[in-house]
Amino acid sequence: MSKNFILNIAINNYGNSAFPKLNNAVNDAKKFETILLENYGFETITDSLFDENATRKNIIESLNKLSTLTTNSDNLIIYFAGHGSIHPKTKKGYWIPQDAENQISDFIPNSTIVDAIYGIDAKHILLILDSCFSGSFLNQTRSQVEHHYLKLNESKSRWVITSGRDEKVSDGKPGIGSPFSVILNEFLEQNTAKTFSVSELATIVSKGTGNSSKQQPIFAHIEGVGHQDGQMIFNLANEVKLKAPVEVQTDLSKIVVPLEASKKIKKLGLSKKSIFGFYKNNDSIIVKLNDSKNDFICNAYTYEEITEYIPEFIDVDEETYIANLTNYEKLGKPEEGTFDYATVSFERTFIKDTPYMAICKCRGQMVAFSKTEDGYYNNLICWGINQAESAALMIIALEKENKLKIKTAGNNGYK
């Protein structure tokens, strides 16, 4: 019988002052571990290595032990959160253990991790790296595989999800979490799909982190360690969670568009694939699986469904306005040899009751597409109680500005 294992490594406090204290690495890792253990049937394969226990010796010994603790039917996740480094000339990457001095000989080369993975018989191995320069672990090729879950699970796999490319990545605000871990843990904690693949997880984490921060996660297979194009499959362990009604105030409300905004975008003709619905229960409104038509109000839309309608690039012209610190001015012509476009970014804020913001940006600044009859600018800043609502409100605003046109109901896409 197959088992699901996690080896968890995270470091906030380094012994050498050359490596600044991190605020969130250990808490992020502990939360990730808890979610896997409680929701997805995982267990720790060895003791987790946090702070002073995450020495170079302990990390390497724990990695090497994995070859004797797993079978060829098991799933294994190796998670590392801490400082990383890259050699300026060779571009080879390293994990920095807790007891490292500021010299490369004390670091753990990516090649050492690869060698350890090569000796592990587990069927599926997923390496998750939340550290600076984690993208140095892999080449930049990606493999997109879309088959049935049983097919994906048949073949061995060796995948890595990194929190960024060959770049520094954010540790996030204290107590909140790194941008990468926030998206990763929120999805795993709020997910209600009984089954999903590692590529689906990676797509959501990559898109969510890229939209909410300056770093861009990468997902790819690891070369030369037995990868056979399979994928690890995650199975929600507790089916009761899928069947029980959930109040809007609970975690499920974080991933679906609230009722009033959902009604508005329904009028635009957006199609939806979600299995959620809003139902009335006496005077309260609940979010529930769409398994009954009793007191049905309307389908809920998820964040992923909404963002499919937002174009990657939005047309701008010389009459578009850009906000500066004191006023608005026309965008004007782009520099010679370049072209302008606006994009929608999603950002986490710390304003009471509206923690998420969707905003149109061009040349790195806020865009105002038009001027109203009253002389105000349509800034296209949309505040939401969750990321899904901010995306829905942006859809409504862009449609009003004629920056996208929703196709007829039942068809995905935009013009």
N, C-alpha and C positions, 0 to 999 in steps of 0.2 A: 504494500500500500504506500502511495506517495505521501510525503510530508512537505510542509512549507516552513522554511527556516529563514531567519534574519540574523546577520552579523552586523551589529550597530556600533559605529565609532564616531565620536564627536568631541571636539575640544573648544572650550571657551578660553581657558587660562593656560597660557604657555609659560614655561620656565624662563625663557629668555625674553627680555624686554624688546628685542628687535621685532617680535611678533605681537602686535597689539591685541589686547583682550577683545574677544568677540562677545556679543551680547546674547545671541540667540541659538548658537550651534547646538548646544546640549539640549535645551528645551525643545528645539525643533525635532531633534533626533528622538527624544523620549516620546514626544507626541506621535511621531510617525510610527514608532514601535508599538505604542499602545493601540493605535488604530488597527494595525495589522493583526495584533494578537486578539483583539476583541471582535473585530468585524470580518476578518478574512481567514481565520484558522491558522495563523502563523505561530511559531514558537521560536524563542531565541536558541541558537545552535551552540553558542558559548556565552559566557558572561559579556555583557555590553562593556565597551571600553570608553569611559568618559573621563575627560581632563587628565589627572595625574596617572590614571591607569592606561592611557593611550600613548604609551611609550613606543619607541621604534621597535624594541624587542617584542613587546606584547602584541603589537599590531601584526608584525611579520609571523610570529608564532601562531597567532589565531588564524591568519590566512592559510598557513600551511596545514593546520589541523583540519581544515575543511575537507581535505581529500579523504580523510579517514572517517568523517562523521556523516557523509552523505552517500546516497545510493543513486543509481542511474535512473530512478523514477522520481527523485525529489526536486523541489523548486527552492532556489536560494537567492536571497537579496542581500547584497553587501552595500551598506550605506556609510558614507563618509562625509562629515561636515567639519570643516576647519580651514586652516590656511593651506594654500597651495602655492607652488612656484614653478617658474619655467626658465630653462637655461637660455640666456640671451642669444647665444650663437647656435646651439644645436636644436633649440626649440623643443627639447624634451621636457616633459613635465614631472612634477614630484608632489607627493603628499608630505606635509610637514608635521612630524609627530610632536607630542607635547614636550619631550625632553631635548629637542634639537637645539644646538647652537646655530649661529647664523652662518652655516657653511653647508655646501651641497652634500658632503660626505655623511652628514647626519640626517639627510632627507631620505624618503622612500621613493625610489624611481618608479614610474609607471610600469617599466619593464618587470620589476619585481612583482607587482600585482598581476600582470599578465601571466607570468610564470606560475604563480600560485593558482590562477584560474585554470590554466592548462592542465593542472593535475587533479582537478575536481571532476568527479563523475556525475554530478547533478545533471538532470535533464535540462533544466532551464536555469540560467544564471542572469540576474539583472544587477548591474552596478549603478548605484545612484550617487552622484558626486555633487555636493554643494560646497564648492571651494573656488577660489580664484584660479584661473588658467586651467580649469577642469577639462575644457575642450581640447587641450593638448593630448588627452588620452586617446583620441581616435582620429582617423582621417575624416574628411568632410563629406564622404559619400553617405547617402541615406538609402535605406531599403524600405520601400512601402509595400507591405504585404496585406492583401485583403482577401482572406478566405474564411471559411467556417471555423469556429473556435476549435472543434475537434481536429480539423486538419492542422491548424496552427500548433496544437499541443503535441502532435505526433512526432515532430522532428526536434532535435536538440537546438538550443538557442543560447547565444551569449550576447546580451545587449548592454548598452550603457546609456544612461541619461545624465547629461552634465548640466549644471546650472548656468553655464555660459560657454562662450567660445574661448579663444586664447586671450582672455581679458580678465580684469578685476571684476568681481561681482559684489553686490551689496549684502551686508550682514543684516540690514533692516534696523528699524527702531527698536530700542530695548523693550522686551516683553511682547513684541508683536510677531517677530519672526522674519527671516529673510524672505524677499519677494518670491523666490523659488519654492521654499518650504511652505509658505502660506498657501500658494495655489495647489501644491502637491497634497498637503494635508487636508485642505478644505474639500478637494474633490473626493479623496478617499473617505473622509468622514461623512460627507453629505450624499455620496453616491447611493442610488437605490436600484441600479441595474444589477440583476443577479450575477451576470457574467460579463467581463470585458477583458480585452487583450492589452498587453503592455504597449502596443503601438497606439491604442486609443488613449491610454493613460498619458503617454508621451506627447501626443498631439494636444491634449487639453493643457498639460503643464507648460508646453512650449509656447502655445498661443497666449495663455493667461499671463505667464511671466513676461513674455515679450511685450504685451500690451500695457502692463502695469509698471514696467521698469526699463532701464536702458540696456540690460543684459539680454542675451538671447540663448536659451537652452538648445542643446543639440541631442538628437537621438540617432544612434547608429549601432550596427553590430560590431563586435570586437574581432579583428582579423587574427587568424592563425591559432585559435584556441578551440576549434571544433564546432563552430557555428554552422548549422544546417538549415537556416531559414525558418525555424520554428519560432514560437512565441510563448512566453509565460502567460497563463490565463488566470485571472483573479476571479474567485467565486465568493460572493457575499455569504458569510457563514450563517447569519441569522435571518431566516425568511420572515419572521414575525415583523421585522422592521418594514417589510414591503407591504404588508397587509393592513397594518394599523393606521387609522386616521391620524393625521399630524396637524396640530394647530399651526396657524400662520406664524405665530410668534416663535416657533421652534426652528431648528437648523434648516429644515426643508425650505423655509421661506427665503433662505439666502440664495437659492439657486433658481427660483422661478420668479417671473414677472408678477408683481402684485395685481390684485383684481382690477382696479380702475384703469391702470395702464394696459393690462391685458385686453380689456374691452375696447380700448382705443385702437390698438394695433390690429385687433380682429377686424375692425371696420376697413382697414387698409387692404385686407385680403391676404395677409401672410398665412402661409400653410404652416402646419406644426406636426411634429412627430412625437411629441412628449406623451407620456401616459398619465400625466397629472391632470386633475380638474379641480375647479373651485366648486364647493358645495355649500349649501346653507344648512345650518344645524340650529334650529330655533332662530335666535337673533345673531348668532355668530357665524363667521365664514371660516371654513377649514379647507386645507389643501389635502387632497386624497387621491389615491390611485383611481383611474377612470374605470371602475368596475361596476358602476351602477348609474342609472339615469335619474335617480330620485333627487329632486331639488337641484338639478344640475344648472349651473350658471354659464360657465364657458371654460374651454380648455385653458390651461396655463401654458405659458411659453417658457422654455429654459434659456439660459444665457447663450448656450451654444447654438440654439436654433435662431435666436435673434441676430447674432453676429454674422450669420451666413448672408444676411441681406445688406450688410454694410460694405460698400465697395472698398477695395484695398487703396485705391486712389480716387480722390474726388476732384472734379474739375474746378479750377480757379481761373480768374482772368484779372486784367489790370484794375478792374473796378472793385475787386475784393478788398475788404479792409483788414488790416492787421492791428492788433492792440499793442501799444507800448505802455510805459508806466503812467503816462499822463493823459493820453488821448488815443484816437484812432487815425490811421492814415492809409491811403490807398496802397495796395500792394506794389503796383508799378510793374515794369517789365523785368523778367528774370535776367540774370547775368548772361552774357553771350556764351552760347554753347551749352546752356542748361535749360531746364524747363521746371515749371512749378506745378505742384499738386498739393492737395490737403489730405491728411490722414486723420482717422479717429483713434485717439488713444484713451485707455481706461486707467484711471489712477485712483488709488486709495487715499482717502483724506481722513481727517480726525475731527470733522465738524459734527456736532451732535445730530443724530437722527438721519444724517445723509453722508454715510461713510464712503460713498463711491461717486466718482465723477467721470463723465464722458465728455471729451472736448475735441473740436476740430483744430488741427494745427497745420501751419504752413511756415516754412523757414524757421521752425522751432518755436513759433509764437501762436497765440490764440487767433483764430480766424473769425471775422464777422462777414457773412456772405452778403447781407443786404442791409439797407437802412429803412426803418419803418416810417409811416406817415407822421408819426410823432417825433421823428428825429432820433430815435434810439437805434442802436445797432443790434442785429440778431447775432449774439455772441456764440450761440450753439454750445453753451456749457449746460450739460444736463446732469442734475444732481439726483441720485437715487439712494434708496435705503439698502439696495444691494446692487451687485454688478449687473444682474439681469434687468433691473428697472432702468438703470442709467443707459443701458444699450437700447432698450425699448423706446425711451424718451428721445434718444438720438435718432432713431429710425423715424419717429414722428416728425422731428424737427427737419431732418434732411428731406423728407417727402414734401413737407410744406414749402421748402426752399427750391423744390424741383431739382434736387441734386440726385435723386434716385426715383425710380418709378416702379412700384410693386406690380409684379405680374398678377394675372387673375388668380383667385383663390384655387388652391390645389396644385399650383406650380411653384417650385422654388425659383428664387433668383431675383434679379433686378435689371433694369435697363440703364 
